[in-house]
């Protein structure tokens, strides 16, 4: 779960690896930020999953981390 800068919304990943935007006040889904099925895959279907996602400072871009490996308690090797 990631809180958005507005303080009124948050995002979460559903069981199909879509990133959904929710409203804190009602808990209702209000938008789909990322549809996993729209990502380009060599095999034509989703052949990986992402471990984490991070928004840019202005929340217009999204970085997906895949195949991360823990090396210390709070660090990762990418």
LUMLUMDREN-2810 file (N, C-alpha, C; in Angstrom, 1 decimal):
<atoms>
<atom><aa>X</aa><ch>A</ch><at>N</at><xx>0.8</xx><yy>-1.2</yy><zz>0.0</zz></atom>
<atom><aa>X</aa><ch>A</ch><at>CA</at><xx>0.0</xx><yy>0.0</yy><zz>0.0</zz></atom>
<atom><aa>X</aa><ch>A</ch><at>C</at><xx>0.9</xx><yy>1.2</yy><zz>0.0</zz></atom>
<atom><aa>X</aa><ch>A</ch><at>N</at><xx>0.5</xx><yy>2.2</yy><zz>-0.8</zz></atom>
<atom><aa>X</aa><ch>A</ch><at>CA</at><xx>1.3</xx><yy>3.5</yy><zz>-0.9</zz></atom>
<atom><aa>X</aa><ch>A</ch><at>C</at><xx>0.3</xx><yy>4.6</yy><zz>-0.8</zz></atom>
<atom><aa>X</aa><ch>A</ch><at>N</at><xx>0.6</xx><yy>5.5</yy><zz>0.1</zz></atom>
<atom><aa>X</aa><ch>A</ch><at>CA</at><xx>-0.2</xx><yy>6.7</yy><zz>0.2</zz></atom>
<atom><aa>X</aa><ch>A</ch><at>C</at><xx>0.2</xx><yy>7.7</yy><zz>-0.8</zz></atom>
<atom><aa>X</aa><ch>A</ch><at>N</at><xx>-0.8</xx><yy>8.4</yy><zz>-1.4</zz></atom>
<atom><aa>X</aa><ch>A</ch><at>CA</at><xx>-0.5</xx><yy>9.4</yy><zz>-2.4</zz></atom>
<atom><aa>X</aa><ch>A</ch><at>C</at><xx>-0.4</xx><yy>10.8</yy><zz>-1.8</zz></atom>
<atom><aa>X</aa><ch>A</ch><at>N</at><xx>0.3</xx><yy>11.7</yy><zz>-2.4</zz></atom>
<atom><aa>X</aa><ch>A</ch><at>CA</at><xx>0.6</xx><yy>13.0</yy><zz>-1.9</zz></atom>
<atom><aa>X</aa><ch>A</ch><at>C</at><xx>-0.7</xx><yy>13.8</yy><zz>-1.5</zz></atom>
<atom><aa>X</aa><ch>A</ch><at>N</at><xx>-1.8</xx><yy>13.6</yy><zz>-2.1</zz></atom>
<atom><aa>X</aa><ch>A</ch><at>CA</at><xx>-3.0</xx><yy>14.3</yy><zz>-1.8</zz></atom>
<atom><aa>X</aa><ch>A</ch><at>C</at><xx>-3.5</xx><yy>14.0</yy><zz>-0.4</zz></atom>
<atom><aa>X</aa><ch>A</ch><at>N</at><xx>-3.1</xx><yy>12.9</yy><zz>0.1</zz></atom>
<atom><aa>X</aa><ch>A</ch><at>CA</at><xx>-3.5</xx><yy>12.5</yy><zz>1.5</zz></atom>
<atom><aa>X</aa><ch>A</ch><at>C</at><xx>-4.9</xx><yy>11.9</yy><zz>1.5</zz></atom>
<atom><aa>X</aa><ch>A</ch><at>N</at><xx>-5.6</xx><yy>11.9</yy><zz>0.3</zz></atom>
<atom><aa>X</aa><ch>A</ch><at>CA</at><xx>-7.0</xx><yy>11.4</yy><zz>0.2</zz></atom>
<atom><aa>X</aa><ch>A</ch><at>C</at><xx>-7.0</xx><yy>10.1</yy><zz>-0.5</zz></atom>
<atom><aa>X</aa><ch>A</ch><at>N</at><xx>-5.9</xx><yy>9.6</yy><zz>-1.1</zz></atom>
<atom><aa>X</aa><ch>A</ch><at>CA</at><xx>-5.9</xx><yy>8.4</yy><zz>-1.8</zz></atom>
<atom><aa>X</aa><ch>A</ch><at>C</at><xx>-4.7</xx><yy>7.6</yy><zz>-1.5</zz></atom>
<atom><aa>X</aa><ch>A</ch><at>N</at><xx>-4.8</xx><yy>6.3</yy><zz>-1.8</zz></atom>
<atom><aa>X</aa><ch>A</ch><at>CA</at><xx>-3.7</xx><yy>5.3</yy><zz>-1.7</zz></atom>
<atom><aa>X</aa><ch>A</ch><at>C</at><xx>-3.8</xx><yy>4.3</yy><zz>-2.8</zz></atom>
<atom><aa>X</aa><ch>A</ch><at>N</at><xx>-2.7</xx><yy>3.6</yy><zz>-3.1</zz></atom>
<atom><aa>X</aa><ch>A</ch><at>CA</at><xx>-2.7</xx><yy>2.6</yy><zz>-4.1</zz></atom>
<atom><aa>X</aa><ch>A</ch><at>C</at><xx>-2.3</xx><yy>1.3</yy><zz>-3.5</zz></atom>
<atom><aa>X</aa><ch>A</ch><at>N</at><xx>-2.7</xx><yy>0.2</yy><zz>-4.2</zz></atom>
<atom><aa>X</aa><ch>A</ch><at>CA</at><xx>-2.4</xx><yy>-1.1</yy><zz>-3.8</zz></atom>
<atom><aa>X</aa><ch>A</ch><at>C</at><xx>-2.4</xx><yy>-2.0</yy><zz>-5.0</zz></atom>
<atom><aa>X</aa><ch>A</ch><at>N</at><xx>-1.8</xx><yy>-3.1</yy><zz>-4.9</zz></atom>
<atom><aa>X</aa><ch>A</ch><at>CA</at><xx>-1.7</xx><yy>-4.1</yy><zz>-6.0</zz></atom>
<atom><aa>X</aa><ch>A</ch><at>C</at><xx>-2.7</xx><yy>-5.2</yy><zz>-5.8</zz></atom>
<atom><aa>X</aa><ch>A</ch><at>N</at><xx>-3.5</xx><yy>-5.5</yy><zz>-6.8</zz></atom>
<atom><aa>X</aa><ch>A</ch><at>CA</at><xx>-4.5</xx><yy>-6.5</yy><zz>-6.7</zz></atom>
<atom><aa>X</aa><ch>A</ch><at>C</at><xx>-3.9</xx><yy>-7.9</yy><zz>-7.1</zz></atom>
<atom><aa>X</aa><ch>A</ch><at>N</at><xx>-4.7</xx><yy>-8.9</yy><zz>-7.1</zz></atom>
<atom><aa>X</aa><ch>A</ch><at>CA</at><xx>-4.2</xx><yy>-10.3</yy><zz>-7.3</zz></atom>
<atom><aa>X</aa><ch>A</ch><at>C</at><xx>-3.8</xx><yy>-10.5</yy><zz>-8.8</zz></atom>
<atom><aa>X</aa><ch>A</ch><at>N</at><xx>-4.1</xx><yy>-9.6</yy><zz>-9.7</zz></atom>
<atom><aa>X</aa><ch>A</ch><at>CA</at><xx>-3.6</xx><yy>-9.7</yy><zz>-11.1</zz></atom>
<atom><aa>X</aa><ch>A</ch><at>C</at><xx>-2.5</xx><yy>-8.7</yy><zz>-11.4</zz></atom>
<atom><aa>X</aa><ch>A</ch><at>N</at><xx>-1.8</xx><yy>-8.2</yy><zz>-10.4</zz></atom>
<atom><aa>X</aa><ch>A</ch><at>CA</at><xx>-0.7</xx><yy>-7.3</yy><zz>-10.5</zz></atom>
<atom><aa>X</aa><ch>A</ch><at>C</at><xx>-1.1</xx><yy>-5.9</yy><zz>-11.1</zz></atom>
<atom><aa>X</aa><ch>A</ch><at>N</at><xx>-2.3</xx><yy>-5.5</yy><zz>-11.0</zz></atom>
<atom><aa>X</aa><ch>A</ch><at>CA</at><xx>-2.8</xx><yy>-4.2</yy><zz>-11.4</zz></atom>
<atom><aa>X</aa><ch>A</ch><at>C</at><xx>-2.6</xx><yy>-3.3</yy><zz>-10.2</zz></atom>
<atom><aa>X</aa><ch>A</ch><at>N</at><xx>-2.2</xx><yy>-2.0</yy><zz>-10.4</zz></atom>
<atom><aa>X</aa><ch>A</ch><at>CA</at><xx>-2.1</xx><yy>-1.1</yy><zz>-9.4</zz></atom>
<atom><aa>X</aa><ch>A</ch><at>C</at><xx>-3.3</xx><yy>-0.2</yy><zz>-9.4</zz></atom>
<atom><aa>X</aa><ch>A</ch><at>N</at><xx>-4.1</xx><yy>-0.3</yy><zz>-8.3</zz></atom>
<atom><aa>X</aa><ch>A</ch><at>CA</at><xx>-5.4</xx><yy>0.3</yy><zz>-8.2</zz></atom>
<atom><aa>X</aa><ch>A</ch><at>C</at><xx>-5.3</xx><yy>1.5</yy><zz>-7.2</zz></atom>
<atom><aa>X</aa><ch>A</ch><at>N</at><xx>-6.0</xx><yy>2.6</yy><zz>-7.5</zz></atom>
<atom><aa>X</aa><ch>A</ch><at>CA</at><xx>-6.1</xx><yy>3.8</yy><zz>-6.7</zz></atom>
<atom><aa>X</aa><ch>A</ch><at>C</at><xx>-7.4</xx><yy>3.7</yy><zz>-5.9</zz></atom>
<atom><aa>X</aa><ch>A</ch><at>N</at><xx>-7.3</xx><yy>3.9</yy><zz>-4.6</zz></atom>
<atom><aa>X</aa><ch>A</ch><at>CA</at><xx>-8.4</xx><yy>3.9</yy><zz>-3.7</zz></atom>
<atom><aa>X</aa><ch>A</ch><at>C</at><xx>-8.6</xx><yy>5.2</yy><zz>-3.0</zz></atom>
<atom><aa>X</aa><ch>A</ch><at>N</at><xx>-9.8</xx><yy>5.4</yy><zz>-2.5</zz></atom>
<atom><aa>X</aa><ch>A</ch><at>CA</at><xx>-10.1</xx><yy>6.6</yy><zz>-1.7</zz></atom>
<atom><aa>X</aa><ch>A</ch><at>C</at><xx>-10.1</xx><yy>6.2</yy><zz>-0.2</zz></atom>
<atom><aa>X</aa><ch>A</ch><at>N</at><xx>-9.3</xx><yy>7.0</yy><zz>0.6</zz></atom>
<atom><aa>X</aa><ch>A</ch><at>CA</at><xx>-9.3</xx><yy>6.7</yy><zz>2.0</zz></atom>
<atom><aa>X</aa><ch>A</ch><at>C</at><xx>-10.7</xx><yy>6.8</yy><zz>2.7</zz></atom>
<atom><aa>X</aa><ch>A</ch><at>N</at><xx>-11.4</xx><yy>7.8</yy><zz>2.3</zz></atom>
<atom><aa>X</aa><ch>A</ch><at>CA</at><xx>-12.7</xx><yy>8.1</yy><zz>2.9</zz></atom>
<atom><aa>X</aa><ch>A</ch><at>C</at><xx>-13.7</xx><yy>6.9</yy><zz>2.8</zz></atom>
<atom><aa>X</aa><ch>A</ch><at>N</at><xx>-13.8</xx><yy>6.3</yy><zz>1.7</zz></atom>
<atom><aa>X</aa><ch>A</ch><at>CA</at><xx>-14.7</xx><yy>5.3</yy><zz>1.4</zz></atom>
<atom><aa>X</aa><ch>A</ch><at>C</at><xx>-14.1</xx><yy>3.9</yy><zz>1.3</zz></atom>
<atom><aa>X</aa><ch>A</ch><at>N</at><xx>-12.8</xx><yy>3.8</yy><zz>1.0</zz></atom>
<atom><aa>X</aa><ch>A</ch><at>CA</at><xx>-12.2</xx><yy>2.6</yy><zz>0.7</zz></atom>
<atom><aa>X</aa><ch>A</ch><at>C</at><xx>-12.5</xx><yy>2.0</yy><zz>-0.7</zz></atom>
<atom><aa>X</aa><ch>A</ch><at>N</at><xx>-13.2</xx><yy>2.8</yy><zz>-1.5</zz></atom>
<atom><aa>X</aa><ch>A</ch><at>CA</at><xx>-13.6</xx><yy>2.3</yy><zz>-2.8</zz></atom>
<atom><aa>X</aa><ch>A</ch><at>C</at><xx>-12.5</xx><yy>2.5</yy><zz>-3.8</zz></atom>
<atom><aa>X</aa><ch>A</ch><at>N</at><xx>-12.4</xx><yy>1.6</yy><zz>-4.8</zz></atom>
<atom><aa>X</aa><ch>A</ch><at>CA</at><xx>-11.4</xx><yy>1.8</yy><zz>-5.9</zz></atom>
<atom><aa>X</aa><ch>A</ch><at>C</at><xx>-12.0</xx><yy>2.9</yy><zz>-6.8</zz></atom>
<atom><aa>X</aa><ch>A</ch><at>N</at><xx>-11.1</xx><yy>3.8</yy><zz>-7.2</zz></atom>
<atom><aa>X</aa><ch>A</ch><at>CA</at><xx>-11.6</xx><yy>4.9</yy><zz>-8.0</zz></atom>
<atom><aa>X</aa><ch>A</ch><at>C</at><xx>-10.9</xx><yy>5.0</yy><zz>-9.4</zz></atom>
<atom><aa>X</aa><ch>A</ch><at>N</at><xx>-9.8</xx><yy>4.3</yy><zz>-9.5</zz></atom>
<atom><aa>X</aa><ch>A</ch><at>CA</at><xx>-9.0</xx><yy>4.4</yy><zz>-10.8</zz></atom>
<atom><aa>X</aa><ch>A</ch><at>C</at><xx>-8.0</xx><yy>3.2</yy><zz>-10.8</zz></atom>
<atom><aa>X</aa><ch>A</ch><at>N</at><xx>-7.6</xx><yy>2.8</yy><zz>-12.0</zz></atom>
<atom><aa>X</aa><ch>A</ch><at>CA</at><xx>-6.6</xx><yy>1.8</yy><zz>-12.2</zz></atom>
<atom><aa>X</aa><ch>A</ch><at>C</at><xx>-5.4</xx><yy>2.6</yy><zz>-12.7</zz></atom>
<atom><aa>X</aa><ch>A</ch><at>N</at><xx>-4.3</xx><yy>2.6</yy><zz>-11.9</zz></atom>
<atom><aa>X</aa><ch>A</ch><at>CA</at><xx>-3.1</xx><yy>3.3</yy><zz>-12.3</zz></atom>
<atom><aa>X</aa><ch>A</ch><at>C</at><xx>-2.3</xx><yy>2.5</yy><zz>-13.3</zz></atom>
<atom><aa>X</aa><ch>A</ch><at>N</at><xx>-2.2</xx><yy>1.2</yy><zz>-13.2</zz></atom>
<atom><aa>X</aa><ch>A</ch><at>CA</at><xx>-1.5</xx><yy>0.3</yy><zz>-14.1</zz></atom>
<atom><aa>X</aa><ch>A</ch><at>C</at><xx>-2.2</xx><yy>-0.9</yy><zz>-14.3</zz></atom>
<atom><aa>X</aa><ch>A</ch><at>N</at><xx>-2.5</xx><yy>-1.3</yy><zz>-15.5</zz></atom>
<atom><aa>X</aa><ch>A</ch><at>CA</at><xx>-3.1</xx><yy>-2.6</yy><zz>-15.9</zz></atom>
<atom><aa>X</aa><ch>A</ch><at>C</at><xx>-2.0</xx><yy>-3.4</yy><zz>-16.4</zz></atom>
<atom><aa>X</aa><ch>A</ch><at>N</at><xx>-1.7</xx><yy>-4.5</yy><zz>-15.6</zz></atom>
<atom><aa>X</aa><ch>A</ch><at>CA</at><xx>-0.6</xx><yy>-5.4</yy><zz>-15.9</zz></atom>
<atom><aa>X</aa><ch>A</ch><at>C</at><xx>-0.7</xx><yy>-5.9</yy><zz>-17.4</zz></atom>
<atom><aa>X</aa><ch>A</ch><at>N</at><xx>-1.9</xx><yy>-6.1</yy><zz>-17.9</zz></atom>
<atom><aa>X</aa><ch>A</ch><at>CA</at><xx>-2.1</xx><yy>-6.7</yy><zz>-19.2</zz></atom>
<atom><aa>X</aa><ch>A</ch><at>C</at><xx>-1.6</xx><yy>-5.7</yy><zz>-20.3</zz></atom>
<atom><aa>X</aa><ch>A</ch><at>N</at><xx>-1.4</xx><yy>-4.5</yy><zz>-20.0</zz></atom>
<atom><aa>X</aa><ch>A</ch><at>CA</at><xx>-1.0</xx><yy>-3.5</yy><zz>-21.0</zz></atom>
<atom><aa>X</aa><ch>A</ch><at>C</at><xx>0.5</xx><yy>-3.4</yy><zz>-21.1</zz></atom>
<atom><aa>X</aa><ch>A</ch><at>N</at><xx>1.3</xx><yy>-4.1</yy><zz>-20.2</zz></atom>
<atom><aa>X</aa><ch>A</ch><at>CA</at><xx>2.7</xx><yy>-4.0</yy><zz>-20.2</zz></atom>
<atom><aa>X</aa><ch>A</ch><at>C</at><xx>3.2</xx><yy>-4.9</yy><zz>-21.4</zz></atom>
<atom><aa>X</aa><ch>A</ch><at>N</at><xx>4.2</xx><yy>-4.4</yy><zz>-22.1</zz></atom>
<atom><aa>X</aa><ch>A</ch><at>CA</at><xx>4.8</xx><yy>-5.3</yy><zz>-23.2</zz></atom>
<atom><aa>X</aa><ch>A</ch><at>C</at><xx>5.6</xx><yy>-6.4</yy><zz>-22.7</zz></atom>
<atom><aa>X</aa><ch>A</ch><at>N</at><xx>5.3</xx><yy>-7.6</yy><zz>-23.2</zz></atom>
<atom><aa>X</aa><ch>A</ch><at>CA</at><xx>6.0</xx><yy>-8.8</yy><zz>-22.8</zz></atom>
<atom><aa>X</aa><ch>A</ch><at>C</at><xx>6.5</xx><yy>-9.6</yy><zz>-24.0</zz></atom>
<atom><aa>X</aa><ch>A</ch><at>N</at><xx>7.7</xx><yy>-10.1</yy><zz>-23.9</zz></atom>
<atom><aa>X</aa><ch>A</ch><at>CA</at><xx>8.2</xx><yy>-10.9</yy><zz>-25.1</zz></atom>
<atom><aa>X</aa><ch>A</ch><at>C</at><xx>7.3</xx><yy>-12.1</yy><zz>-25.4</zz></atom>
<atom><aa>X</aa><ch>A</ch><at>N</at><xx>6.8</xx><yy>-12.7</yy><zz>-24.4</zz></atom>
<atom><aa>X</aa><ch>A</ch><at>CA</at><xx>6.0</xx><yy>-13.9</yy><zz>-24.6</zz></atom>
<atom><aa>X</aa><ch>A</ch><at>C</at><xx>4.5</xx><yy>-13.6</yy><zz>-25.0</zz></atom>
<atom><aa>X</aa><ch>A</ch><at>N</at><xx>4.2</xx><yy>-12.3</yy><zz>-24.9</zz></atom>
<atom><aa>X</aa><ch>A</ch><at>CA</at><xx>2.8</xx><yy>-11.9</yy><zz>-25.2</zz></atom>
<atom><aa>X</aa><ch>A</ch><at>C</at><xx>1.9</xx><yy>-12.0</yy><zz>-23.9</zz></atom>
<atom><aa>X</aa><ch>A</ch><at>N</at><xx>2.4</xx><yy>-12.5</yy><zz>-22.8</zz></atom>
<atom><aa>X</aa><ch>A</ch><at>CA</at><xx>1.6</xx><yy>-12.6</yy><zz>-21.6</zz></atom>
<atom><aa>X</aa><ch>A</ch><at>C</at><xx>2.6</xx><yy>-12.2</yy><zz>-20.4</zz></atom>
<atom><aa>X</aa><ch>A</ch><at>N</at><xx>2.0</xx><yy>-11.9</yy><zz>-19.3</zz></atom>
<atom><aa>X</aa><ch>A</ch><at>CA</at><xx>2.8</xx><yy>-11.5</yy><zz>-18.1</zz></atom>
<atom><aa>X</aa><ch>A</ch><at>C</at><xx>3.6</xx><yy>-12.7</yy><zz>-17.7</zz></atom>
<atom><aa>X</aa><ch>A</ch><at>N</at><xx>4.9</xx><yy>-12.6</yy><zz>-17.8</zz></atom>
<atom><aa>X</aa><ch>A</ch><at>CA</at><xx>5.8</xx><yy>-13.7</yy><zz>-17.5</zz></atom>
<atom><aa>X</aa><ch>A</ch><at>C</at><xx>6.7</xx><yy>-13.3</yy><zz>-16.3</zz></atom>
<atom><aa>X</aa><ch>A</ch><at>N</at><xx>6.4</xx><yy>-12.3</yy><zz>-15.6</zz></atom>
<atom><aa>X</aa><ch>A</ch><at>CA</at><xx>7.1</xx><yy>-11.9</yy><zz>-14.4</zz></atom>
<atom><aa>X</aa><ch>A</ch><at>C</at><xx>6.1</xx><yy>-11.2</yy><zz>-13.4</zz></atom>
<atom><aa>X</aa><ch>A</ch><at>N</at><xx>6.6</xx><yy>-11.0</yy><zz>-12.2</zz></atom>
<atom><aa>X</aa><ch>A</ch><at>CA</at><xx>5.8</xx><yy>-10.2</yy><zz>-11.3</zz></atom>
<atom><aa>X</aa><ch>A</ch><at>C</at><xx>6.8</xx><yy>-9.2</yy><zz>-10.7</zz></atom>
<atom><aa>X</aa><ch>A</ch><at>N</at><xx>6.2</xx><yy>-8.0</yy><zz>-10.3</zz></atom>
<atom><aa>X</aa><ch>A</ch><at>CA</at><xx>7.1</xx><yy>-7.0</yy><zz>-9.7</zz></atom>
<atom><aa>X</aa><ch>A</ch><at>C</at><xx>7.0</xx><yy>-7.1</yy><zz>-8.2</zz></atom>
<atom><aa>X</aa><ch>A</ch><at>N</at><xx>8.1</xx><yy>-6.8</yy><zz>-7.5</zz></atom>
<atom><aa>X</aa><ch>A</ch><at>CA</at><xx>8.2</xx><yy>-6.9</yy><zz>-6.1</zz></atom>
<atom><aa>X</aa><ch>A</ch><at>C</at><xx>7.7</xx><yy>-5.7</yy><zz>-5.4</zz></atom>
<atom><aa>X</aa><ch>A</ch><at>N</at><xx>8.0</xx><yy>-4.5</yy><zz>-6.0</zz></atom>
<atom><aa>X</aa><ch>A</ch><at>CA</at><xx>7.7</xx><yy>-3.3</yy><zz>-5.4</zz></atom>
<atom><aa>X</aa><ch>A</ch><at>C</at><xx>7.5</xx><yy>-2.2</yy><zz>-6.5</zz></atom>
<atom><aa>X</aa><ch>A</ch><at>N</at><xx>6.8</xx><yy>-1.2</yy><zz>-6.1</zz></atom>
<atom><aa>X</aa><ch>A</ch><at>CA</at><xx>6.6</xx><yy>0.0</yy><zz>-7.1</zz></atom>
<atom><aa>X</aa><ch>A</ch><at>C</at><xx>6.8</xx><yy>1.3</yy><zz>-6.3</zz></atom>
<atom><aa>X</aa><ch>A</ch><at>N</at><xx>7.3</xx><yy>2.3</yy><zz>-7.0</zz></atom>
<atom><aa>X</aa><ch>A</ch><at>CA</at><xx>7.6</xx><yy>3.6</yy><zz>-6.5</zz></atom>
<atom><aa>X</aa><ch>A</ch><at>C</at><xx>7.1</xx><yy>4.6</yy><zz>-7.5</zz></atom>
<atom><aa>X</aa><ch>A</ch><at>N</at><xx>6.5</xx><yy>5.7</yy><zz>-7.0</zz></atom>
<atom><aa>X</aa><ch>A</ch><at>CA</at><xx>6.1</xx><yy>6.8</yy><zz>-7.8</zz></atom>
<atom><aa>X</aa><ch>A</ch><at>C</at><xx>7.2</xx><yy>7.8</yy><zz>-7.9</zz></atom>
<atom><aa>X</aa><ch>A</ch><at>N</at><xx>7.3</xx><yy>8.6</yy><zz>-9.0</zz></atom>
<atom><aa>X</aa><ch>A</ch><at>CA</at><xx>8.2</xx><yy>9.7</yy><zz>-9.0</zz></atom>
<atom><aa>X</aa><ch>A</ch><at>C</at><xx>7.7</xx><yy>10.8</yy><zz>-8.1</zz></atom>
<atom><aa>X</aa><ch>A</ch><at>N</at><xx>8.5</xx><yy>11.8</yy><zz>-7.8</zz></atom>
<atom><aa>X</aa><ch>A</ch><at>CA</at><xx>8.1</xx><yy>12.9</yy><zz>-6.9</zz></atom>
<atom><aa>X</aa><ch>A</ch><at>C</at><xx>6.8</xx><yy>13.5</yy><zz>-7.3</zz></atom>
<atom><aa>X</aa><ch>A</ch><at>N</at><xx>6.5</xx><yy>13.7</yy><zz>-8.6</zz></atom>
<atom><aa>X</aa><ch>A</ch><at>CA</at><xx>5.3</xx><yy>14.3</yy><zz>-9.0</zz></atom>
<atom><aa>X</aa><ch>A</ch><at>C</at><xx>4.2</xx><yy>13.3</yy><zz>-9.3</zz></atom>
<atom><aa>X</aa><ch>A</ch><at>N</at><xx>4.4</xx><yy>12.1</yy><zz>-9.0</zz></atom>
<atom><aa>X</aa><ch>A</ch><at>CA</at><xx>3.4</xx><yy>11.0</yy><zz>-9.2</zz></atom>
<atom><aa>X</aa><ch>A</ch><at>C</at><xx>2.9</xx><yy>10.8</yy><zz>-10.6</zz></atom>
<atom><aa>X</aa><ch>A</ch><at>N</at><xx>3.8</xx><yy>11.1</yy><zz>-11.6</zz></atom>
<atom><aa>X</aa><ch>A</ch><at>CA</at><xx>3.4</xx><yy>10.9</yy><zz>-13.0</zz></atom>
<atom><aa>X</aa><ch>A</ch><at>C</at><xx>4.0</xx><yy>9.7</yy><zz>-13.6</zz></atom>
<atom><aa>X</aa><ch>A</ch><at>N</at><xx>5.1</xx><yy>9.2</yy><zz>-12.9</zz></atom>
<atom><aa>X</aa><ch>A</ch><at>CA</at><xx>5.8</xx><yy>8.0</yy><zz>-13.4</zz></atom>
<atom><aa>X</aa><ch>A</ch><at>C</at><xx>5.8</xx><yy>7.0</yy><zz>-12.4</zz></atom>
<atom><aa>X</aa><ch>A</ch><at>N</at><xx>6.1</xx><yy>5.7</yy><zz>-12.8</zz></atom>
<atom><aa>X</aa><ch>A</ch><at>CA</at><xx>6.1</xx><yy>4.6</yy><zz>-11.9</zz></atom>
<atom><aa>X</aa><ch>A</ch><at>C</at><xx>7.3</xx><yy>3.7</yy><zz>-12.2</zz></atom>
<atom><aa>X</aa><ch>A</ch><at>N</at><xx>8.0</xx><yy>3.3</yy><zz>-11.2</zz></atom>
<atom><aa>X</aa><ch>A</ch><at>CA</at><xx>9.1</xx><yy>2.4</yy><zz>-11.3</zz></atom>
<atom><aa>X</aa><ch>A</ch><at>C</at><xx>8.8</xx><yy>1.1</yy><zz>-10.7</zz></atom>
<atom><aa>X</aa><ch>A</ch><at>N</at><xx>8.9</xx><yy>0.0</yy><zz>-11.5</zz></atom>
<atom><aa>X</aa><ch>A</ch><at>CA</at><xx>8.6</xx><yy>-1.3</yy><zz>-11.0</zz></atom>
<atom><aa>X</aa><ch>A</ch><at>C</at><xx>9.9</xx><yy>-2.0</yy><zz>-10.7</zz></atom>
<atom><aa>X</aa><ch>A</ch><at>N</at><xx>10.0</xx><yy>-2.6</yy><zz>-9.6</zz></atom>
<atom><aa>X</aa><ch>A</ch><at>CA</at><xx>11.2</xx><yy>-3.4</yy><zz>-9.2</zz></atom>
<atom><aa>X</aa><ch>A</ch><at>C</at><xx>10.9</xx><yy>-4.9</yy><zz>-9.4</zz></atom>
<atom><aa>X</aa><ch>A</ch><at>N</at><xx>11.8</xx><yy>-5.6</yy><zz>-10.1</zz></atom>
<atom><aa>X</aa><ch>A</ch><at>CA</at><xx>11.6</xx><yy>-7.0</yy><zz>-10.3</zz></atom>
<atom><aa>X</aa><ch>A</ch><at>C</at><xx>12.9</xx><yy>-7.8</yy><zz>-9.9</zz></atom>
<atom><aa>X</aa><ch>A</ch><at>N</at><xx>12.7</xx><yy>-9.0</yy><zz>-9.5</zz></atom>
<atom><aa>X</aa><ch>A</ch><at>CA</at><xx>13.8</xx><yy>-9.9</yy><zz>-9.1</zz></atom>
<atom><aa>X</aa><ch>A</ch><at>C</at><xx>14.8</xx><yy>-9.2</yy><zz>-8.1</zz></atom>
<atom><aa>X</aa><ch>A</ch><at>N</at><xx>14.2</xx><yy>-8.6</yy><zz>-7.1</zz></atom>
<atom><aa>X</aa><ch>A</ch><at>CA</at><xx>15.1</xx><yy>-8.0</yy><zz>-6.1</zz></atom>
<atom><aa>X</aa><ch>A</ch><at>C</at><xx>15.6</xx><yy>-9.1</yy><zz>-5.1</zz></atom>
<atom><aa>X</aa><ch>A</ch><at>N</at><xx>16.7</xx><yy>-8.9</yy><zz>-4.6</zz></atom>
<atom><aa>X</aa><ch>A</ch><at>CA</at><xx>17.3</xx><yy>-9.8</yy><zz>-3.7</zz></atom>
<atom><aa>X</aa><ch>A</ch><at>C</at><xx>17.8</xx><yy>-9.1</yy><zz>-2.5</zz></atom>
<atom><aa>X</aa><ch>A</ch><at>N</at><xx>17.3</xx><yy>-9.6</yy><zz>-1.3</zz></atom>
<atom><aa>X</aa><ch>A</ch><at>CA</at><xx>17.7</xx><yy>-8.9</yy><zz>0.0</zz></atom>
<atom><aa>X</aa><ch>A</ch><at>C</at><xx>19.2</xx><yy>-9.2</yy><zz>0.3</zz></atom>
<atom><aa>X</aa><ch>A</ch><at>N</at><xx>19.9</xx><yy>-8.2</yy><zz>0.7</zz></atom>
<atom><aa>X</aa><ch>A</ch><at>CA</at><xx>21.3</xx><yy>-8.4</yy><zz>1.0</zz></atom>
<atom><aa>X</aa><ch>A</ch><at>C</at><xx>21.6</xx><yy>-8.0</yy><zz>2.5</zz></atom>
<atom><aa>X</aa><ch>A</ch><at>N</at><xx>20.7</xx><yy>-7.1</yy><zz>3.0</zz></atom>
<atom><aa>X</aa><ch>A</ch><at>CA</at><xx>20.8</xx><yy>-6.8</yy><zz>4.5</zz></atom>
<atom><aa>X</aa><ch>A</ch><at>C</at><xx>19.3</xx><yy>-6.6</yy><zz>4.9</zz></atom>
<atom><aa>X</aa><ch>A</ch><at>N</at><xx>19.1</xx><yy>-6.3</yy><zz>6.1</zz></atom>
<atom><aa>X</aa><ch>A</ch><at>CA</at><xx>17.8</xx><yy>-6.2</yy><zz>6.6</zz></atom>
<atom><aa>X</aa><ch>A</ch><at>C</at><xx>16.9</xx><yy>-5.2</yy><zz>5.8</zz></atom>
<atom><aa>X</aa><ch>A</ch><at>N</at><xx>17.5</xx><yy>-4.0</yy><zz>5.5</zz></atom>
<atom><aa>X</aa><ch>A</ch><at>CA</at><xx>16.7</xx><yy>-3.0</yy><zz>4.8</zz></atom>
<atom><aa>X</aa><ch>A</ch><at>C</at><xx>17.2</xx><yy>-2.6</yy><zz>3.4</zz></atom>
<atom><aa>X</aa><ch>A</ch><at>N</at><xx>18.1</xx><yy>-3.4</yy><zz>2.9</zz></atom>
<atom><aa>X</aa><ch>A</ch><at>CA</at><xx>18.7</xx><yy>-3.1</yy><zz>1.6</zz></atom>
<atom><aa>X</aa><ch>A</ch><at>C</at><xx>18.3</xx><yy>-4.2</yy><zz>0.6</zz></atom>
<atom><aa>X</aa><ch>A</ch><at>N</at><xx>18.4</xx><yy>-3.9</yy><zz>-0.7</zz></atom>
<atom><aa>X</aa><ch>A</ch><at>CA</at><xx>18.1</xx><yy>-4.8</yy><zz>-1.8</zz></atom>
<atom><aa>X</aa><ch>A</ch><at>C</at><xx>19.2</xx><yy>-4.7</yy><zz>-2.8</zz></atom>
<atom><aa>X</aa><ch>A</ch><at>N</at><xx>19.4</xx><yy>-5.8</yy><zz>-3.5</zz></atom>
<atom><aa>X</aa><ch>A</ch><at>CA</at><xx>20.3</xx><yy>-5.8</yy><zz>-4.7</zz></atom>
<atom><aa>X</aa><ch>A</ch><at>C</at><xx>19.5</xx><yy>-6.0</yy><zz>-5.9</zz></atom>
<atom><aa>X</aa><ch>A</ch><at>N</at><xx>19.6</xx><yy>-5.1</yy><zz>-6.8</zz></atom>
<atom><aa>X</aa><ch>A</ch><at>CA</at><xx>18.8</xx><yy>-5.1</yy><zz>-8.0</zz></atom>
<atom><aa>X</aa><ch>A</ch><at>C</at><xx>19.6</xx><yy>-5.3</yy><zz>-9.3</zz></atom>
</atoms>
